[in-house]
Amino acid sequence: MEYLKPAALIGSLVYSILGVIMMVVTFIVVDKMTPYDLWKELIEQRNQPLATVVAAFVVGIAIIVAAAIH
């Protein structure tokens, strides 16, 4: 029951929020590095291959962030 202690719970919440912020920042950086607008391609153009690549990228960064936090 160690994970229910307040310090562990607060630490998990802080690291979770930090991980989400890092994911958003990373997506923005990748969006700026590409020659076209990722958000427009994903939402308006419904570009499925690009969505698959971005999803794989996001999962990869999430694994790295989770490993760094753990």
mmCIF file as Biopython writes it, N, C-alpha, C and O atoms, coordinates in Angstrom:
data_model
#
loop_
_atom_site.group_PDB
_atom_site.id
_atom_site.type_symbol
_atom_site.label_atom_id
_atom_site.label_alt_id
_atom_site.label_comp_id
_atom_site.label_asym_id
_atom_site.label_entity_id
_atom_site.label_seq_id
_atom_site.pdbx_PDB_ins_code
_atom_site.Cartn_x
_atom_site.Cartn_y
_atom_site.Cartn_z
_atom_site.occupancy
_atom_site.B_iso_or_equiv
_atom_site.auth_seq_id
_atom_site.auth_asym_id
_atom_site.pdbx_PDB_model_num
ATOM 1   N N  . MET A ? 1  ? 0.808  -1.200 0.000   1.0 0.0 1  A 1 
ATOM 2   C CA . MET A ? 1  ? 0.000  0.000  0.000   1.0 0.0 1  A 1 
ATOM 3   C C  . MET A ? 1  ? 0.852  1.266  0.000   1.0 0.0 1  A 1 
ATOM 4   O O  . MET A ? 1  ? 0.366  2.353  0.312   1.0 0.0 1  A 1 
ATOM 5   N N  . GLU A ? 2  ? 2.101  1.115  -0.346  1.0 0.0 2  A 1 
ATOM 6   C CA . GLU A ? 2  ? 3.011  2.265  -0.378  1.0 0.0 2  A 1 
ATOM 7   C C  . GLU A ? 2  ? 2.589  3.299  -1.410  1.0 0.0 2  A 1 
ATOM 8   O O  . GLU A ? 2  ? 2.803  4.494  -1.207  1.0 0.0 2  A 1 
ATOM 9   N N  . TYR A ? 3  ? 1.993  2.860  -2.514  1.0 0.0 3  A 1 
ATOM 10  C CA . TYR A ? 3  ? 1.623  3.783  -3.576  1.0 0.0 3  A 1 
ATOM 11  C C  . TYR A ? 3  ? 0.429  4.652  -3.193  1.0 0.0 3  A 1 
ATOM 12  O O  . TYR A ? 3  ? 0.118  5.596  -3.919  1.0 0.0 3  A 1 
ATOM 13  N N  . LEU A ? 4  ? -0.249 4.372  -2.089  1.0 0.0 4  A 1 
ATOM 14  C CA . LEU A ? 4  ? -1.368 5.191  -1.641  1.0 0.0 4  A 1 
ATOM 15  C C  . LEU A ? 4  ? -0.947 6.277  -0.654  1.0 0.0 4  A 1 
ATOM 16  O O  . LEU A ? 4  ? -1.783 7.056  -0.196  1.0 0.0 4  A 1 
ATOM 17  N N  . LYS A ? 5  ? 0.323  6.331  -0.329  1.0 0.0 5  A 1 
ATOM 18  C CA . LYS A ? 5  ? 0.800  7.384  0.562   1.0 0.0 5  A 1 
ATOM 19  C C  . LYS A ? 5  ? 0.723  8.726  -0.159  1.0 0.0 5  A 1 
ATOM 20  O O  . LYS A ? 5  ? 0.924  8.789  -1.372  1.0 0.0 5  A 1 
ATOM 21  N N  . PRO A ? 6  ? 0.435  9.800  0.577   1.0 0.0 6  A 1 
ATOM 22  C CA . PRO A ? 6  ? 0.282  11.114 -0.070  1.0 0.0 6  A 1 
ATOM 23  C C  . PRO A ? 6  ? 1.503  11.559 -0.870  1.0 0.0 6  A 1 
ATOM 24  O O  . PRO A ? 6  ? 1.352  12.140 -1.944  1.0 0.0 6  A 1 
ATOM 25  N N  . ALA A ? 7  ? 2.687  11.303 -0.378  1.0 0.0 7  A 1 
ATOM 26  C CA . ALA A ? 7  ? 3.893  11.734 -1.100  1.0 0.0 7  A 1 
ATOM 27  C C  . ALA A ? 7  ? 4.019  11.006 -2.434  1.0 0.0 7  A 1 
ATOM 28  O O  . ALA A ? 7  ? 4.364  11.621 -3.444  1.0 0.0 7  A 1 
ATOM 29  N N  . ALA A ? 8  ? 3.746  9.715  -2.448  1.0 0.0 8  A 1 
ATOM 30  C CA . ALA A ? 8  ? 3.823  8.944  -3.693  1.0 0.0 8  A 1 
ATOM 31  C C  . ALA A ? 8  ? 2.738  9.371  -4.670  1.0 0.0 8  A 1 
ATOM 32  O O  . ALA A ? 8  ? 2.982  9.453  -5.874  1.0 0.0 8  A 1 
ATOM 33  N N  . LEU A ? 9  ? 1.551  9.641  -4.162  1.0 0.0 9  A 1 
ATOM 34  C CA . LEU A ? 9  ? 0.442  10.061 -5.014  1.0 0.0 9  A 1 
ATOM 35  C C  . LEU A ? 9  ? 0.719  11.428 -5.635  1.0 0.0 9  A 1 
ATOM 36  O O  . LEU A ? 9  ? 0.501  11.624 -6.831  1.0 0.0 9  A 1 
ATOM 37  N N  . ILE A ? 10 ? 1.193  12.362 -4.834  1.0 0.0 10 A 1 
ATOM 38  C CA . ILE A ? 10 ? 1.505  13.697 -5.347  1.0 0.0 10 A 1 
ATOM 39  C C  . ILE A ? 10 ? 2.658  13.628 -6.347  1.0 0.0 10 A 1 
ATOM 40  O O  . ILE A ? 10 ? 2.633  14.308 -7.373  1.0 0.0 10 A 1 
ATOM 41  N N  . GLY A ? 11 ? 3.657  12.816 -6.052  1.0 0.0 11 A 1 
ATOM 42  C CA . GLY A ? 11 ? 4.774  12.650 -6.982  1.0 0.0 11 A 1 
ATOM 43  C C  . GLY A ? 11 ? 4.308  12.089 -8.322  1.0 0.0 11 A 1 
ATOM 44  O O  . GLY A ? 11 ? 4.748  12.542 -9.379  1.0 0.0 11 A 1 
ATOM 45  N N  . SER A ? 12 ? 3.425  11.109 -8.273  1.0 0.0 12 A 1 
ATOM 46  C CA . SER A ? 12 ? 2.890  10.527 -9.517  1.0 0.0 12 A 1 
ATOM 47  C C  . SER A ? 12 ? 2.107  11.558 -10.310 1.0 0.0 12 A 1 
ATOM 48  O O  . SER A ? 12 ? 2.227  11.622 -11.534 1.0 0.0 12 A 1 
ATOM 49  N N  . LEU A ? 13 ? 1.312  12.359 -9.631  1.0 0.0 13 A 1 
ATOM 50  C CA . LEU A ? 13 ? 0.539  13.389 -10.328 1.0 0.0 13 A 1 
ATOM 51  C C  . LEU A ? 13 ? 1.448  14.446 -10.953 1.0 0.0 13 A 1 
ATOM 52  O O  . LEU A ? 13 ? 1.223  14.871 -12.087 1.0 0.0 13 A 1 
ATOM 53  N N  . VAL A ? 14 ? 2.463  14.864 -10.223 1.0 0.0 14 A 1 
ATOM 54  C CA . VAL A ? 14 ? 3.389  15.869 -10.747 1.0 0.0 14 A 1 
ATOM 55  C C  . VAL A ? 14 ? 4.123  15.332 -11.974 1.0 0.0 14 A 1 
ATOM 56  O O  . VAL A ? 14 ? 4.243  16.029 -12.982 1.0 0.0 14 A 1 
ATOM 57  N N  . TYR A ? 15 ? 4.610  14.105 -11.891 1.0 0.0 15 A 1 
ATOM 58  C CA . TYR A ? 15 ? 5.323  13.521 -13.029 1.0 0.0 15 A 1 
ATOM 59  C C  . TYR A ? 15 ? 4.388  13.272 -14.210 1.0 0.0 15 A 1 
ATOM 60  O O  . TYR A ? 15 ? 4.809  13.386 -15.361 1.0 0.0 15 A 1 
ATOM 61  N N  . SER A ? 16 ? 3.141  12.937 -13.945 1.0 0.0 16 A 1 
ATOM 62  C CA . SER A ? 16 ? 2.178  12.749 -15.033 1.0 0.0 16 A 1 
ATOM 63  C C  . SER A ? 16 ? 1.924  14.062 -15.764 1.0 0.0 16 A 1 
ATOM 64  O O  . SER A ? 16 ? 1.913  14.104 -16.994 1.0 0.0 16 A 1 
ATOM 65  N N  . ILE A ? 17 ? 1.722  15.123 -15.007 1.0 0.0 17 A 1 
ATOM 66  C CA . ILE A ? 17 ? 1.503  16.441 -15.610 1.0 0.0 17 A 1 
ATOM 67  C C  . ILE A ? 17 ? 2.747  16.891 -16.369 1.0 0.0 17 A 1 
ATOM 68  O O  . ILE A ? 17 ? 2.643  17.439 -17.467 1.0 0.0 17 A 1 
ATOM 69  N N  . LEU A ? 18 ? 3.914  16.663 -15.791 1.0 0.0 18 A 1 
ATOM 70  C CA . LEU A ? 18 ? 5.166  16.997 -16.459 1.0 0.0 18 A 1 
ATOM 71  C C  . LEU A ? 18 ? 5.316  16.219 -17.771 1.0 0.0 18 A 1 
ATOM 72  O O  . LEU A ? 18 ? 5.756  16.776 -18.776 1.0 0.0 18 A 1 
ATOM 73  N N  . GLY A ? 19 ? 4.954  14.949 -17.761 1.0 0.0 19 A 1 
ATOM 74  C CA . GLY A ? 19 ? 5.019  14.134 -18.975 1.0 0.0 19 A 1 
ATOM 75  C C  . GLY A ? 19 ? 4.090  14.634 -20.061 1.0 0.0 19 A 1 
ATOM 76  O O  . GLY A ? 19 ? 4.468  14.665 -21.233 1.0 0.0 19 A 1 
ATOM 77  N N  . VAL A ? 20 ? 2.871  15.030 -19.691 1.0 0.0 20 A 1 
ATOM 78  C CA . VAL A ? 20 ? 1.915  15.561 -20.677 1.0 0.0 20 A 1 
ATOM 79  C C  . VAL A ? 20 ? 2.430  16.874 -21.256 1.0 0.0 20 A 1 
ATOM 80  O O  . VAL A ? 20 ? 2.314  17.108 -22.459 1.0 0.0 20 A 1 
ATOM 81  N N  . ILE A ? 21 ? 2.993  17.728 -20.413 1.0 0.0 21 A 1 
ATOM 82  C CA . ILE A ? 21 ? 3.549  18.995 -20.900 1.0 0.0 21 A 1 
ATOM 83  C C  . ILE A ? 21 ? 4.700  18.732 -21.868 1.0 0.0 21 A 1 
ATOM 84  O O  . ILE A ? 21 ? 4.809  19.395 -22.900 1.0 0.0 21 A 1 
ATOM 85  N N  . MET A ? 22 ? 5.551  17.771 -21.541 1.0 0.0 22 A 1 
ATOM 86  C CA . MET A ? 22 ? 6.662  17.434 -22.435 1.0 0.0 22 A 1 
ATOM 87  C C  . MET A ? 22 ? 6.151  16.894 -23.769 1.0 0.0 22 A 1 
ATOM 88  O O  . MET A ? 22 ? 6.735  17.182 -24.814 1.0 0.0 22 A 1 
ATOM 89  N N  . MET A ? 23 ? 5.073  16.117 -23.747 1.0 0.0 23 A 1 
ATOM 90  C CA . MET A ? 23 ? 4.503  15.599 -24.989 1.0 0.0 23 A 1 
ATOM 91  C C  . MET A ? 23 ? 3.978  16.732 -25.868 1.0 0.0 23 A 1 
ATOM 92  O O  . MET A ? 23 ? 4.194  16.728 -27.080 1.0 0.0 23 A 1 
ATOM 93  N N  . VAL A ? 24 ? 3.294  17.692 -25.268 1.0 0.0 24 A 1 
ATOM 94  C CA . VAL A ? 24 ? 2.757  18.822 -26.029 1.0 0.0 24 A 1 
ATOM 95  C C  . VAL A ? 24 ? 3.880  19.652 -26.621 1.0 0.0 24 A 1 
ATOM 96  O O  . VAL A ? 24 ? 3.826  20.033 -27.791 1.0 0.0 24 A 1 
ATOM 97  N N  . VAL A ? 25 ? 4.897  19.934 -25.822 1.0 0.0 25 A 1 
ATOM 98  C CA . VAL A ? 25 ? 6.036  20.716 -26.306 1.0 0.0 25 A 1 
ATOM 99  C C  . VAL A ? 25 ? 6.739  19.989 -27.456 1.0 0.0 25 A 1 
ATOM 100 O O  . VAL A ? 25 ? 7.118  20.606 -28.452 1.0 0.0 25 A 1 
ATOM 101 N N  . THR A ? 26 ? 6.905  18.686 -27.308 1.0 0.0 26 A 1 
ATOM 102 C CA . THR A ? 26 ? 7.549  17.905 -28.363 1.0 0.0 26 A 1 
ATOM 103 C C  . THR A ? 26 ? 6.732  17.930 -29.651 1.0 0.0 26 A 1 
ATOM 104 O O  . THR A ? 26 ? 7.298  18.046 -30.738 1.0 0.0 26 A 1 
ATOM 105 N N  . PHE A ? 27 ? 5.398  17.822 -29.540 1.0 0.0 27 A 1 
ATOM 106 C CA . PHE A ? 27 ? 4.544  17.890 -30.727 1.0 0.0 27 A 1 
ATOM 107 C C  . PHE A ? 27 ? 4.675  19.253 -31.401 1.0 0.0 27 A 1 
ATOM 108 O O  . PHE A ? 27 ? 4.724  19.335 -32.628 1.0 0.0 27 A 1 
ATOM 109 N N  . ILE A ? 28 ? 4.731  20.313 -30.615 1.0 0.0 28 A 1 
ATOM 110 C CA . ILE A ? 28 ? 4.870  21.660 -31.181 1.0 0.0 28 A 1 
ATOM 111 C C  . ILE A ? 28 ? 6.212  21.801 -31.898 1.0 0.0 28 A 1 
ATOM 112 O O  . ILE A ? 28 ? 6.281  22.395 -32.974 1.0 0.0 28 A 1 
ATOM 113 N N  . VAL A ? 29 ? 7.269  21.261 -31.311 1.0 0.0 29 A 1 
ATOM 114 C CA . VAL A ? 29 ? 8.592  21.334 -31.945 1.0 0.0 29 A 1 
ATOM 115 C C  . VAL A ? 29 ? 8.584  20.579 -33.278 1.0 0.0 29 A 1 
ATOM 116 O O  . VAL A ? 29 ? 9.094  21.079 -34.281 1.0 0.0 29 A 1 
ATOM 117 N N  . VAL A ? 30 ? 8.010  19.385 -33.285 1.0 0.0 30 A 1 
ATOM 118 C CA . VAL A ? 30 ? 7.939  18.606 -34.534 1.0 0.0 30 A 1 
ATOM 119 C C  . VAL A ? 30 ? 7.071  19.334 -35.555 1.0 0.0 30 A 1 
ATOM 120 O O  . VAL A ? 30 ? 7.387  19.332 -36.745 1.0 0.0 30 A 1 
ATOM 121 N N  . ASP A ? 31 ? 5.990  19.951 -35.111 1.0 0.0 31 A 1 
ATOM 122 C CA . ASP A ? 31 ? 5.126  20.702 -36.015 1.0 0.0 31 A 1 
ATOM 123 C C  . ASP A ? 31 ? 5.883  21.857 -36.659 1.0 0.0 31 A 1 
ATOM 124 O O  . ASP A ? 31 ? 5.689  22.144 -37.840 1.0 0.0 31 A 1 
ATOM 125 N N  . LYS A ? 32 ? 6.745  22.523 -35.891 1.0 0.0 32 A 1 
ATOM 126 C CA . LYS A ? 32 ? 7.540  23.629 -36.440 1.0 0.0 32 A 1 
ATOM 127 C C  . LYS A ? 32 ? 8.634  23.135 -37.385 1.0 0.0 32 A 1 
ATOM 128 O O  . LYS A ? 32 ? 9.031  23.858 -38.300 1.0 0.0 32 A 1 
ATOM 129 N N  . MET A ? 33 ? 9.125  21.915 -37.176 1.0 0.0 33 A 1 
ATOM 130 C CA . MET A ? 33 ? 10.202 21.377 -38.011 1.0 0.0 33 A 1 
ATOM 131 C C  . MET A ? 33 ? 9.709  20.878 -39.362 1.0 0.0 33 A 1 
ATOM 132 O O  . MET A ? 33 ? 10.485 20.828 -40.316 1.0 0.0 33 A 1 
ATOM 133 N N  . THR A ? 34 ? 8.446  20.509 -39.463 1.0 0.0 34 A 1 
ATOM 134 C CA . THR A ? 34 ? 7.921  19.986 -40.726 1.0 0.0 34 A 1 
ATOM 135 C C  . THR A ? 34 ? 7.575  21.137 -41.668 1.0 0.0 34 A 1 
ATOM 136 O O  . THR A ? 34 ? 7.244  22.231 -41.213 1.0 0.0 34 A 1 
ATOM 137 N N  . PRO A ? 35 ? 7.650  20.897 -42.974 1.0 0.0 35 A 1 
ATOM 138 C CA . PRO A ? 35 ? 7.405  21.981 -43.932 1.0 0.0 35 A 1 
ATOM 139 C C  . PRO A ? 35 ? 5.932  22.352 -44.087 1.0 0.0 35 A 1 
ATOM 140 O O  . PRO A ? 35 ? 5.626  23.326 -44.775 1.0 0.0 35 A 1 
ATOM 141 N N  . TYR A ? 36 ? 5.021  21.620 -43.479 1.0 0.0 36 A 1 
ATOM 142 C CA . TYR A ? 36 ? 3.599  21.921 -43.594 1.0 0.0 36 A 1 
ATOM 143 C C  . TYR A ? 36 ? 2.977  21.888 -42.199 1.0 0.0 36 A 1 
ATOM 144 O O  . TYR A ? 36 ? 3.620  21.462 -41.240 1.0 0.0 36 A 1 
ATOM 145 N N  . ASP A ? 37 ? 1.735  22.333 -42.089 1.0 0.0 37 A 1 
ATOM 146 C CA . ASP A ? 37 ? 1.036  22.405 -40.814 1.0 0.0 37 A 1 
ATOM 147 C C  . ASP A ? 37 ? 0.461  21.035 -40.465 1.0 0.0 37 A 1 
ATOM 148 O O  . ASP A ? 37 ? -0.483 20.572 -41.106 1.0 0.0 37 A 1 
ATOM 149 N N  . LEU A ? 38 ? 1.030  20.392 -39.454 1.0 0.0 38 A 1 
ATOM 150 C CA . LEU A ? 38 ? 0.578  19.053 -39.066 1.0 0.0 38 A 1 
ATOM 151 C C  . LEU A ? 38 ? -0.884 19.051 -38.633 1.0 0.0 38 A 1 
ATOM 152 O O  . LEU A ? 38 ? -1.646 18.164 -39.015 1.0 0.0 38 A 1 
ATOM 153 N N  . TRP A ? 39 ? -1.269 20.030 -37.848 1.0 0.0 39 A 1 
ATOM 154 C CA . TRP A ? 39 ? -2.630 20.049 -37.319 1.0 0.0 39 A 1 
ATOM 155 C C  . TRP A ? 39 ? -3.647 20.158 -38.463 1.0 0.0 39 A 1 
ATOM 156 O O  . TRP A ? 39 ? -4.677 19.483 -38.446 1.0 0.0 39 A 1 
ATOM 157 N N  . LYS A ? 40 ? -3.356 21.005 -39.451 1.0 0.0 40 A 1 
ATOM 158 C CA . LYS A ? 40 ? -4.259 21.155 -40.593 1.0 0.0 40 A 1 
ATOM 159 C C  . LYS A ? 40 ? -4.325 19.856 -41.391 1.0 0.0 40 A 1 
ATOM 160 O O  . LYS A ? 40 ? -5.404 19.436 -41.810 1.0 0.0 40 A 1 
ATOM 161 N N  . GLU A ? 41 ? -3.179 19.225 -41.599 1.0 0.0 41 A 1 
ATOM 162 C CA . GLU A ? 41 ? -3.150 17.958 -42.331 1.0 0.0 41 A 1 
ATOM 163 C C  . GLU A ? 41 ? -3.918 16.869 -41.595 1.0 0.0 41 A 1 
ATOM 164 O O  . GLU A ? 41 ? -4.610 16.066 -42.220 1.0 0.0 41 A 1 
ATOM 165 N N  . LEU A ? 42 ? -3.801 16.835 -40.282 1.0 0.0 42 A 1 
ATOM 166 C CA . LEU A ? 42 ? -4.459 15.782 -39.501 1.0 0.0 42 A 1 
ATOM 167 C C  . LEU A ? 42 ? -5.962 16.008 -39.373 1.0 0.0 42 A 1 
ATOM 168 O O  . LEU A ? 42 ? -6.738 15.063 -39.518 1.0 0.0 42 A 1 
ATOM 169 N N  . ILE A ? 43 ? -6.382 17.228 -39.105 1.0 0.0 43 A 1 
ATOM 170 C CA . ILE A ? 43 ? -7.784 17.512 -38.812 1.0 0.0 43 A 1 
ATOM 171 C C  . ILE A ? 43 ? -8.584 17.842 -40.067 1.0 0.0 43 A 1 
ATOM 172 O O  . ILE A ? 43 ? -9.630 17.243 -40.316 1.0 0.0 43 A 1 
ATOM 173 N N  . GLU A ? 44 ? -8.095 18.788 -40.851 1.0 0.0 44 A 1 
ATOM 174 C CA . GLU A ? 44 ? -8.865 19.228 -42.014 1.0 0.0 44 A 1 
ATOM 175 C C  . GLU A ? 44 ? -8.717 18.291 -43.205 1.0 0.0 44 A 1 
ATOM 176 O O  . GLU A ? 44 ? -9.708 17.957 -43.855 1.0 0.0 44 A 1 
ATOM 177 N N  . GLN A ? 45 ? -7.493 17.862 -43.501 1.0 0.0 45 A 1 
ATOM 178 C CA . GLN A ? 45 ? -7.247 17.012 -44.665 1.0 0.0 45 A 1 
ATOM 179 C C  . GLN A ? 45 ? -7.482 15.535 -44.367 1.0 0.0 45 A 1 
ATOM 180 O O  . GLN A ? 45 ? -7.618 14.730 -45.289 1.0 0.0 45 A 1 
ATOM 181 N N  . ARG A ? 46 ? -7.530 15.174 -43.084 1.0 0.0 46 A 1 
ATOM 182 C CA . ARG A ? 46 ? -7.735 13.797 -42.627 1.0 0.0 46 A 1 
ATOM 183 C C  . ARG A ? 46 ? -6.721 12.841 -43.258 1.0 0.0 46 A 1 
ATOM 184 O O  . ARG A ? 46 ? -7.077 11.802 -43.814 1.0 0.0 46 A 1 
ATOM 185 N N  . ASN A ? 47 ? -5.464 13.222 -43.155 1.0 0.0 47 A 1 
ATOM 186 C CA . ASN A ? 47 ? -4.361 12.474 -43.741 1.0 0.0 47 A 1 
ATOM 187 C C  . ASN A ? 47 ? -4.025 11.273 -42.834 1.0 0.0 47 A 1 
ATOM 188 O O  . ASN A ? 47 ? -3.307 11.419 -41.845 1.0 0.0 47 A 1 
ATOM 189 N N  . GLN A ? 48 ? -4.545 10.100 -43.179 1.0 0.0 48 A 1 
ATOM 190 C CA . GLN A ? 48 ? -4.397 8.907  -42.337 1.0 0.0 48 A 1 
ATOM 191 C C  . GLN A ? 48 ? -2.944 8.432  -42.216 1.0 0.0 48 A 1 
ATOM 192 O O  . GLN A ? 48 ? -2.519 8.100  -41.110 1.0 0.0 48 A 1 
ATOM 193 N N  . PRO A ? 49 ? -2.168 8.385  -43.301 1.0 0.0 49 A 1 
ATOM 194 C CA . PRO A ? 49 ? -0.767 7.968  -43.132 1.0 0.0 49 A 1 
ATOM 195 C C  . PRO A ? 49 ? 0.016  8.899  -42.205 1.0 0.0 49 A 1 
ATOM 196 O O  . PRO A ? 49 ? 0.815  8.433  -41.392 1.0 0.0 49 A 1 
ATOM 197 N N  . LEU A ? 50 ? -0.201 10.187 -42.319 1.0 0.0 50 A 1 
ATOM 198 C CA . LEU A ? 50 ? 0.468  11.132 -41.430 1.0 0.0 50 A 1 
ATOM 199 C C  . LEU A ? 50 ? 0.000  10.939 -39.989 1.0 0.0 50 A 1 
ATOM 200 O O  . LEU A ? 50 ? 0.800  11.040 -39.059 1.0 0.0 50 A 1 
ATOM 201 N N  . ALA A ? 51 ? -1.275 10.666 -39.800 1.0 0.0 51 A 1 
ATOM 202 C CA . ALA A ? 51 ? -1.798 10.424 -38.452 1.0 0.0 51 A 1 
ATOM 203 C C  . ALA A ? 51 ? -1.144 9.196  -37.833 1.0 0.0 51 A 1 
ATOM 204 O O  . ALA A ? 51 ? -0.862 9.182  -36.635 1.0 0.0 51 A 1 
ATOM 205 N N  . THR A ? 52 ? -0.903 8.175  -38.631 1.0 0.0 52 A 1 
ATOM 206 C CA . THR A ? 52 ? -0.244 6.970  -38.130 1.0 0.0 52 A 1 
ATOM 207 C C  . THR A ? 52 ? 1.190  7.257  -37.726 1.0 0.0 52 A 1 
ATOM 208 O O  . THR A ? 52 ? 1.656  6.779  -36.692 1.0 0.0 52 A 1 
ATOM 209 N N  . VAL A ? 53 ? 1.887  8.034  -38.533 1.0 0.0 53 A 1 
ATOM 210 C CA . VAL A ? 53 ? 3.278  8.390  -38.210 1.0 0.0 53 A 1 
ATOM 211 C C  . VAL A ? 53 ? 3.330  9.249  -36.945 1.0 0.0 53 A 1 
ATOM 212 O O  . VAL A ? 53 ? 4.175  9.020  -36.080 1.0 0.0 53 A 1 
ATOM 213 N N  . VAL A ? 54 ? 2.449  10.224 -36.831 1.0 0.0 54 A 1 
ATOM 214 C CA . VAL A ? 54 ? 2.420  11.080 -35.647 1.0 0.0 54 A 1 
ATOM 215 C C  . VAL A ? 54 ? 2.058  10.261 -34.412 1.0 0.0 54 A 1 
ATOM 216 O O  . VAL A ? 54 ? 2.628  10.486 -33.344 1.0 0.0 54 A 1 
ATOM 217 N N  . ALA A ? 55 ? 1.130  9.324  -34.531 1.0 0.0 55 A 1 
ATOM 218 C CA . ALA A ? 55 ? 0.767  8.476  -33.396 1.0 0.0 55 A 1 
ATOM 219 C C  . ALA A ? 55 ? 1.950  7.624  -32.944 1.0 0.0 55 A 1 
ATOM 220 O O  . ALA A ? 55 ? 2.188  7.471  -31.746 1.0 0.0 55 A 1 
ATOM 221 N N  . ALA A ? 56 ? 2.686  7.072  -33.899 1.0 0.0 56 A 1 
ATOM 222 C CA . ALA A ? 56 ? 3.874  6.290  -33.545 1.0 0.0 56 A 1 
ATOM 223 C C  . ALA A ? 56 ? 4.920  7.168  -32.862 1.0 0.0 56 A 1 
ATOM 224 O O  . ALA A ? 56 ? 5.568  6.742  -31.906 1.0 0.0 56 A 1 
ATOM 225 N N  . PHE A ? 57 ? 5.079  8.382  -33.351 1.0 0.0 57 A 1 
ATOM 226 C CA . PHE A ? 57 ? 6.017  9.321  -32.745 1.0 0.0 57 A 1 
ATOM 227 C C  . PHE A ? 57 ? 5.606  9.636  -31.310 1.0 0.0 57 A 1 
ATOM 228 O O  . PHE A ? 57 ? 6.443  9.634  -30.407 1.0 0.0 57 A 1 
ATOM 229 N N  . VAL A ? 58 ? 4.323  9.904  -31.099 1.0 0.0 58 A 1 
ATOM 230 C CA . VAL A ? 58 ? 3.834  10.249 -29.767 1.0 0.0 58 A 1 
ATOM 231 C C  . VAL A ? 58 ? 4.005  9.073  -28.808 1.0 0.0 58 A 1 
ATOM 232 O O  . VAL A ? 58 ? 4.396  9.272  -27.658 1.0 0.0 58 A 1 
ATOM 233 N N  . VAL A ? 59 ? 3.722  7.863  -29.258 1.0 0.0 59 A 1 
ATOM 234 C CA . VAL A ? 59 ? 3.912  6.684  -28.402 1.0 0.0 59 A 1 
ATOM 235 C C  . VAL A ? 59 ? 5.395  6.509  -28.069 1.0 0.0 59 A 1 
ATOM 236 O O  . VAL A ? 59 ? 5.735  6.185  -26.931 1.0 0.0 59 A 1 
ATOM 237 N N  . GLY A ? 60 ? 6.270  6.715  -29.035 1.0 0.0 60 A 1 
ATOM 238 C CA . GLY A ? 60 ? 7.707  6.601  -28.787 1.0 0.0 60 A 1 
ATOM 239 C C  . GLY A ? 60 ? 8.201  7.613  -27.764 1.0 0.0 60 A 1 
ATOM 240 O O  . GLY A ? 60 ? 8.965  7.267  -26.863 1.0 0.0 60 A 1 
ATOM 241 N N  . ILE A ? 61 ? 7.770  8.860  -27.899 1.0 0.0 61 A 1 
ATOM 242 C CA . ILE A ? 61 ? 8.161  9.893  -26.939 1.0 0.0 61 A 1 
ATOM 243 C C  . ILE A ? 61 ? 7.564  9.584  -25.564 1.0 0.0 61 A 1 
ATOM 244 O O  . ILE A ? 61 ? 8.215  9.812  -24.545 1.0 0.0 61 A 1 
ATOM 245 N N  . ALA A ? 62 ? 6.342  9.072  -25.527 1.0 0.0 62 A 1 
ATOM 246 C CA . ALA A ? 62 ? 5.716  8.723  -24.247 1.0 0.0 62 A 1 
ATOM 247 C C  . ALA A ? 62 ? 6.489  7.620  -23.534 1.0 0.0 62 A 1 
ATOM 248 O O  . ALA A ? 62 ? 6.637  7.656  -22.313 1.0 0.0 62 A 1 
ATOM 249 N N  . ILE A ? 63 ? 6.977  6.650  -24.281 1.0 0.0 63 A 1 
ATOM 250 C CA . ILE A ? 63 ? 7.779  5.574  -23.673 1.0 0.0 63 A 1 
ATOM 251 C C  . ILE A ? 63 ? 9.078  6.139  -23.113 1.0 0.0 63 A 1 
ATOM 252 O O  . ILE A ? 63 ? 9.502  5.756  -22.022 1.0 0.0 63 A 1 
ATOM 253 N N  . ILE A ? 64 ? 9.709  7.046  -23.848 1.0 0.0 64 A 1 
ATOM 254 C CA . ILE A ? 64 ? 10.951 7.657  -23.372 1.0 0.0 64 A 1 
ATOM 255 C C  . ILE A ? 64 ? 10.703 8.472  -22.105 1.0 0.0 64 A 1 
ATOM 256 O O  . ILE A ? 64 ? 11.468 8.381  -21.145 1.0 0.0 64 A 1 
ATOM 257 N N  . VAL A ? 65 ? 9.622  9.276  -22.101 1.0 0.0 65 A 1 
ATOM 258 C CA . VAL A ? 65 ? 9.297  10.090 -20.930 1.0 0.0 65 A 1 
ATOM 259 C C  . VAL A ? 65 ? 8.985  9.189  -19.731 1.0 0.0 65 A 1 
ATOM 260 O O  . VAL A ? 65 ? 9.446  9.449  -18.620 1.0 0.0 65 A 1 
ATOM 261 N N  . ALA A ? 66 ? 8.206  8.134  -19.959 1.0 0.0 66 A 1 
ATOM 262 C CA . ALA A ? 66 ? 7.856  7.223  -18.862 1.0 0.0 66 A 1 
ATOM 263 C C  . ALA A ? 66 ? 9.104  6.541  -18.293 1.0 0.0 66 A 1 
ATOM 264 O O  . ALA A ? 66 ? 9.226  6.380  -17.079 1.0 0.0 66 A 1 
ATOM 265 N N  . ALA A ? 67 ? 10.023 6.143  -19.165 1.0 0.0 67 A 1 
ATOM 266 C CA . ALA A ? 67 ? 11.247 5.514  -18.689 1.0 0.0 67 A 1 
ATOM 267 C C  . ALA A ? 67 ? 12.122 6.494  -17.920 1.0 0.0 67 A 1 
ATOM 268 O O  . ALA A ? 67 ? 12.764 6.122  -16.938 1.0 0.0 67 A 1 
ATOM 269 N N  . ALA A ? 68 ? 12.147 7.731  -18.361 1.0 0.0 68 A 1 
ATOM 270 C CA . ALA A ? 68 ? 12.949 8.747  -17.669 1.0 0.0 68 A 1 
ATOM 271 C C  . ALA A ? 68 ? 12.361 9.081  -16.301 1.0 0.0 68 A 1 
ATOM 272 O O  . ALA A ? 68 ? 13.098 9.319  -15.344 1.0 0.0 68 A 1 
ATOM 273 N N  . ILE A ? 69 ? 11.057 9.096  -16.214 1.0 0.0 69 A 1 
ATOM 274 C CA . ILE A ? 69 ? 10.393 9.416  -14.949 1.0 0.0 69 A 1 
ATOM 275 C C  . ILE A ? 69 ? 10.456 8.237  -13.989 1.0 0.0 69 A 1 
ATOM 276 O O  . ILE A ? 69 ? 10.604 8.426  -12.781 1.0 0.0 69 A 1 
ATOM 277 N N  . HIS A ? 70 ? 10.347 7.056  -14.504 1.0 0.0 70 A 1 
ATOM 278 C CA . HIS A ? 70 ? 10.317 5.868  -13.650 1.0 0.0 70 A 1 
ATOM 279 C C  . HIS A ? 70 ? 11.652 5.683  -12.987 1.0 0.0 70 A 1 
ATOM 280 O O  . HIS A ? 70 ? 11.835 4.734  -12.224 1.0 0.0 70 A 1 
#
